[in-house]
């Protein structure tokens, strides 16, 4: 297992009642960051990454359920869970009473629980999570649960409201999956979670979207977030076709420990896009 641990010298678990925490659970990793509401500063980031031979149940699940930091009492505790069983619905068409109907139509029977969640662009996210993840969540004292993709939708909405980029493609790179949001004329055109097999498959789908929306490969930016490697083969392949590639940046509304400068911003930028004050709005 690979691990990243960035801890500011001001961190003290005895002050957890003043801390807000965000936990991210993916298929192959989990991460959490802690925000000091007194100092208005992010002071801790821990990340645990599986090796290819390891699996979630054997390694990550015990690490999460037995982690002493996660057992503390926090001022706020929210969780982002990745799932590819997810669709967005216009708010005007959404109905809480029909949540199970949405789930039965869209998702398979292996997913034990479905949720509705308010999102950006006046949409509702309908998503479901597996039984093993749902069982894990019962061991955690959290306040708010989000689908992982809510962050990239929020990032795209912020960019579209600024109107400095009329057309754009936002891509969160994950292991074997990408979350994609397409913006055209400052309006949401597409949201999707795409499973890719290799670098060619990765680039083919991005190229397909550029053709679909008639985006100019010389001018329309692709904004990448998520963990990438140095000289990442997926990004290197994409650079052969798309000329305006950028990386997501952490929200400027926060202060971050100097320790966070040890990693590229786009690796965990999604954890900081939605302000804790906005939790009640979603």
Secondary structure, DSSP 8 states (H G I E B T S, - for coil): -EEEEEE-TT--GGGGGGEEEEEEE-SSEEEEEEEETTTTEEEEEEEEE--TT--IIIIIHHHHHT-TTTTS--SEEEEEE--S-EEEEEGGG--GGGHHHHHHHHS-TTEEEEEEEEETTTEEEEEEEEHHHHHHHTTS--SEEEETTHHHHHHHHHHHHHTS-SSEEEEEE-SSEEEEEEEETTEEEEEEEEE-SSHHHHHHHHHHHHHHTT--TTTSEEEEES---TT-HHHHHHHTT-S-EEE----TTSEE-GGGGGS-GGGTGGGGSS-GGGGGG-
